[in-house]
Amino acid sequence: MLSNGFAPAELRAAPFATALVRNLQAKPLLSSIMTAVIERSRWKYRMARAYRVLLTEAGHLCQVFYLVATALGLAPFCTMALADSVIEQDLRLDAINESVLYVAGVGLPQ
């Protein structure tokens, strides 16, 4: 165990747990941090439109995540309310070329 209470294998999930779990009733069983490499969309769109497309696609992905998780009897959540700068720092993202967009997670229904 590390001083922050996480095992070394959980270290990459630590910022997510710190940044998001405070606002949940229980810890999620699974959580996924969605990031985007901006340059992969810039070849097709100008910067402002490329960013809008990335956000729209992340929203579409979360909607499918909701549908599948609900069909499996799980309790999904998606949020953009997170400490993205903390997560980007811990994942070693520069926030210019690759940035955190969304977080999706799933738990058991209460």
Stockholm file with secondary structure:
# STOCKHOLM 1.0

chainA/1-110         MLSNGFAPAELRAAPFATALVRNLQAKPLLSSIMTAVIERSRWKYRMARAYRVLLTEAGHLCQVFYLVATALGLAPFCTMALADSVIEQDLRLDAINESVLYVAGVGLPQ
#=GR chainA/1-110 SS CCTTSCCGGGGGGHHHHHHHGGGSSSCCSEEEEEEEETHHHHTTSCHHHHHHHHHHHHHHHHHHHHHHHHHTTCEEEEESCSCHHHHHHHTTCCSSSEEEEEEEEEECCC
#=GC SS_cons         CCTTSCCGGGGGGHHHHHHHGGGSSSCCSEEEEEEEETHHHHTTSCHHHHHHHHHHHHHHHHHHHHHHHHHTTCEEEEESCSCHHHHHHHTTCCSSSEEEEEEEEEECCC
//
